[in-house]
Amino acid sequence: MNGKNNHSHPDRQGFSIQDILWALGIWSVILTLSPVVLFYVLMVN
C-alpha cells in the first residue's frame, strides 16, 4: 500500500489541496462574519 502512495503528501511544491481548502474555509468565514460585525457596530453606535 505504501508503494506508489507518495503523491498524497507533496514536498511543498506550490499549493496542496488542503492548503486551498483551508484558505477557502478561512475566507468564507471572514466574508460571512464581516457584514455581521459591521451591522453590529452600526447598530451599537
Stockholm file with secondary structure:
# STOCKHOLM 1.0

chainA/1-45         MNGKNNHSHPDRQGFSIQDILWALGIWSVILTLSPVVLFYVLMVN
#=GR chainA/1-45 SS CCSSCCSSSCSSCSCCHHHHHHHHHHHHHHHHHHHHHHHHHHHHC
#=GC SS_cons        CCSSCCSSSCSSCSCCHHHHHHHHHHHHHHHHHHHHHHHHHHHHC
//
